[in-house]
Amino acid sequence: MIGDRIDVGNCTVIMTIRISQEEAASFEAEVTDIREVSRENGHSQWQIALSRTAFSAESSSGVLIATARSGVQLEVQVEAVEVDAAGEVWHTTHKPLLAGTQVRGRVTK
């Protein structure tokens, strides 16, 4: 599932659908974008945008779980959440997930 699409000139912007925490002990989403925000001593910090999310700036910790085709699961800690000026919700992590990756999210705080 992809968030709302908005056409702007030659570009299509995909906005995150926000899910209330009451309806989302666990939710499924797709990574729609990723950006590296810092790199220090060989360690990067990433911000990941999702098609839908129950995370908010007020409840910024939890996990994203991606499952590879082999069945191996990668658990990515969400350390912070930021909403940019355009309203996009960015999930800060120390592990990158490629756009198009299906994830299961869980807010823990």
C-alpha positions, 0 to 999 in steps of 0.5 A, a space after each residue: 500500500 502506498 500513501 496518497 499520491 499528489 502530482 506536482 509538475 513533473 513529479 509525483 509526491 507520495 504522502 504518508 498516511 498517519 494511523 492512530 496508535 489505537 488502531 495500530 499495535 502493529 502496522 504494515 507499510 512500504 518504504 517510500 524514500 530514504 535519506 542519509 542525514 549524517 555520517 560520523 566515524 563510519 556510522 550513518 544515520 538514516 531517515 526513512 519515509 513510509 507509506 503509512 505510520 503510527 509513529 509520531 514526534 510524540 511517540 518516537 520509539 519502536 521498531 520496523 521489521 523487514 523480511 527478506 525473500 529468504 525469510 530472514 528478518 531485519 529489525 530496525 530501531 526507530 530512534 526518533 520521528 520528525 515531520 518536515 515542512 511538507 508534512 512528510 513523516 521521517 523515521 530516524 534509524 541507524 540501518 537503511 531500508 531501500 525504497 519499496 521494502 515492505 515492513 511491519 512497524 510497532 510503536 513501543 513508546 
